[in-house]
Structure formats: structure tokens, C-alpha cells
């Protein structure tokens, strides 16, 4: 395999090891690998860690992917150092050994056989020695601390979020607002739903901050807007999935201003109640996302809430089911409540699961609104930070879905020769979603 030079290339590889040093007194080692890119000044920067393989001296690590630029910064002969550690619960991981290689050597992996002193093989059947320098100095008969084998290596060009947007993928934006009684009476200034004549409340600020960015990726600017946790007129039935505009057949509002108008009208007509159930609105958007899975549409649900979630098990199940669909979920927590459950839904540290089934992707991003309240009153700057942080994961989540489904970006439509320029509203601006 030749060395590719495309800036967006991603290398996918898998390693195993054999006869690593035993480090644990009561068992075998719990090995993991740490990859370092070398810098111009001779220092090293961590660029990847594998998962820990428990209680084995012959681990087979999972296949992983890494941008080629992160591995070698475009210099294919730059040294890549790999350290092998035995994981310890207290964080004082034991050093087993190390080896060095380069991207060029790895990329030759399937055609040549090489063994390096302290190096990694670049052949599926080849081996590289893991060397512990201290042991080598102390023991004359020291050979190595085990061997590491490269099982597979492949490189492919990575499609970006913008490739899909330019190819016509539309972002379908839906907002769901918490109308539970814990928000407080909207007519009182202490309420999170208070409609001040002088400034937007937290719900309206959060909605505007995110909506004003994401609306540029949706050409028709028609956004479904839902409420949950309220008693509806005329009979007072509790709903966890009601249209803010009152239209059951079509809950879409025209633009962000249309959502805000419908939100304010709903506050005057419904009764705040409870409990705080997310599953119905997640399932609502999942139904729409399931209807079009060819890569032409991707759904983003923004949930703004003040409280502790009441239907955790059902919401987890809904999110696990939604993870295989073209959709992402943003949750913004307003008020001073404890949001521990939201952090669990976020899945950054531990992937969310339901009934023993793991979510295929991490599709939830949670942030507490209070972290973005500017004490100086500069709402413009603080809301820009909020939008940037909550939208930061959307590009990778969209690309991960497309990649899992084997969907490539469509070619951008050819510009017409003699016609008026495109409407600016249909052209995505430079924005946080271009991360």
C-alpha cells in the first residue's frame, strides 16, 4: 500500500501483543497502548490511547481510526512512539515497554516484513519487540518485554460535515420546551418562563442562540416546536408532546421568531404541570428521522428543560433506538436543578445503554445554561459560547452516522450558467457547525 497524501486521510489499524511482562501480583497485566506523535523540538504529544484489556498478557485491542495528521502531522517519516502500560485503578499505571515506528512503515504493513529493535512490525504476521530500557540496562539476558503485532492497516479519505452539506444534506431542527410546574408561575418574575418586556428569559435565549445558527442549514426554515409536561385546554389532559402552535397535523413554525411567538402563546393558554418526560418528544423526532435515511436529511432535537427527568428508563430506550437513525439530541438545562441524569444521557464518558443494548453512537450533548450566564450582562458573547459548545458535536455525529451507513456525500450541484445567484439563506454561513 502506498502512502497517501490527502489531508483528510484517516488511518484505521489494529494491534495485538504477545507475552507481555506480568505486572500484577494477583493476576496478569491489564495492558493498553499509548501513541505519541513526535514534535519538531524532540518532545512527544499523545495522539491516541487504546482501551484497557483486562487480565491478559496476549491482548487483542479493538480496531481504531485516527486522522493521519494527528499521527504524523503530514511527515510520514516522523517518529511515532508507542508505550505499553499495565492499567492500575489508582492511576499509577506500570510501564511495560515501548517501541517506535513511523507512518510510512505502518502504511507498508501489508507488503513488507520488518522487525526493529524496540520497533513495531509492519506486516500482519510480523512482530516488533517491546523494550523496557531500564530492564535492558540491568539484565544482560534481557530480550524484550513482549512483542506487538500490527494485525491490519488501512487508510481512507475522510468525508467532512461540509462535504455532506454542500452535497445537499438538510438539517431538520425541532425544539421541545419544558412546561412543567417546577419552572414557576410564568406571571411571576422568579419563573424561568417569565415574559419580561425588557429581556428574553433563559428558554428564549437558549432557543435563539442555537436556532439562529442551525436555521441556516435548513432551506425551508419551517421548524416543528413541541411542548411537554403541561395540561392542555379545554379538558386539562396532560401532554408530553403537544404542538406549540396548536396544530396537531403540522407543528412547524416559520423561523425562530415563529417558534418564539408560538412559545409565548402557549404560556398564556396551557397550565404548567408535570412530570418531566423526554421519551415522547425523542420518539416523535425519531419517527421523522426514520422516514428518510438516505443521507439527504439529518434531524436535530433541542430539548430545553429545568428539571430532573422522570422517565429515565423510557428516555434511555428511546435514545438507544434513535442512535441508529440520522439524528442528534441537544439538551440545555436551565435553572439551578441538579442535572446528574442529563450528564448520564450525554454518554461522553460511558456510552448509554438500555435493556443491555448499547447505543450505536453517542448522539446526546448536554450543557447547563447557568455555565453561560455572563455576570457582566453581555448576553451576545455568552450565547455565542453556548451555541458553539452545544453544536460542536453535531458535525462529528452526522459524519459518524453517514459513515456507519456507508453514505458518501453527493456531488455539489453545478452552478447554473445564466441565473440569479442563490438566496443567501440557502448558503450555510461560516459558523460553529463548521468545526
BELNORDA-V331752 format. One record per pair of residues at least 12 apart in sequence whose ideal C-beta (glycine too) atoms are under 6 Angstrom apart, sorted by the first residue. I is the first residue (numbers start at 0). J is the second residue. Records with the same first field share a line. If there is no record, write none. Layout:
I: J + J
This chain:
0: 106 + 109
2: 75 + 103 + 106
3: 154
5: 156
7: 156 + 157
8: 67 + 154 + 156
9: 64 + 66 + 155 + 157
10: 65 + 67 + 154
11: 64 + 153
12: 152
13: 62 + 150 + 151
14: 60 + 147 + 149
15: 59 + 148 + 150
16: 58 + 145 + 147
17: 57 + 146
18: 56 + 145
19: 56 + 95 + 145
20: 95 + 144
22: 85 + 93
26: 54
27: 54 + 55 + 56
28: 56 + 85
29: 51 + 53 + 85 + 86
30: 52 + 58 + 83 + 85
31: 49 + 51 + 84 + 86
32: 49 + 81 + 83
33: 48 + 82
34: 46 + 47 + 81
35: 80
37: 77 + 78
43: 80
46: 69 + 70
47: 65
51: 86
70: 102
71: 102
75: 102 + 103
76: 101 + 103
78: 99
79: 100 + 101
80: 99
81: 98
82: 97
83: 95 + 96 + 129
95: 144
96: 129 + 130 + 131 + 144
98: 117 + 118 + 119 + 127 + 129
99: 118
100: 118 + 119
104: 121
105: 121 + 152
107: 121
108: 121 + 149 + 152
112: 125
115: 127
117: 130
119: 147
120: 148 + 149
121: 149
126: 146 + 148
127: 147
128: 143 + 146
129: 143 + 144 + 145 + 147
130: 143
131: 144
158: 408
160: 394 + 397 + 398
162: 408
163: 408
164: 427
165: 411
166: 408 + 409 + 411
167: 409
168: 297
169: 217 + 296
170: 216 + 217 + 297 + 299
171: 296 + 298
172: 213 + 217 + 222 + 299
173: 223 + 284 + 300
174: 206 + 224 + 258 + 301
175: 225 + 280 + 302
176: 226 + 303
177: 228 + 304 + 305
178: 226 + 228 + 229 + 271
179: 228 + 273 + 275 + 306
180: 271 + 272 + 273
181: 305 + 306
182: 271 + 305
185: 266
191: 305 + 333 + 334
192: 266
201: 333 + 368
202: 303
203: 259
204: 382
205: 303 + 331 + 368
208: 382 + 385 + 386
209: 301 + 386 + 389
210: 255
211: 255
212: 386 + 430 + 431
215: 427 + 428
216: 427
218: 425
220: 254
221: 251
222: 252 + 258
223: 250 + 251
224: 243 + 252 + 258 + 261
225: 240 + 280
226: 241 + 243 + 265
227: 239 + 280
228: 273 + 275
229: 269 + 271 + 272
230: 270 + 272
231: 269
232: 268
237: 272
239: 276 + 279
240: 279 + 280 + 283
243: 261 + 262 + 265
244: 261
274: 309
275: 306 + 308 + 309
276: 309 + 310
277: 308 + 314
278: 310 + 313 + 314 + 317
281: 317
282: 317
284: 298 + 300
285: 321 + 324
288: 324 + 325 + 326
289: 324
292: 325
294: 401 + 406
297: 325 + 397
298: 326
299: 327
300: 328
301: 329
302: 330
303: 331
305: 333 + 334
306: 336
308: 340
311: 340
315: 351 + 353
316: 353
318: 351
319: 353 + 356 + 358
322: 358 + 359 + 360 + 362
323: 359
325: 400
327: 362 + 393 + 396
328: 362 + 363
329: 364 + 389
330: 365
331: 366 + 368
332: 367
333: 368
338: 367
341: 365
344: 363
345: 363 + 365
346: 361 + 363
360: 399
362: 396
364: 389 + 392
366: 388 + 389
371: 384 + 385
386: 431
387: 431
390: 431 + 432
391: 434
394: 434
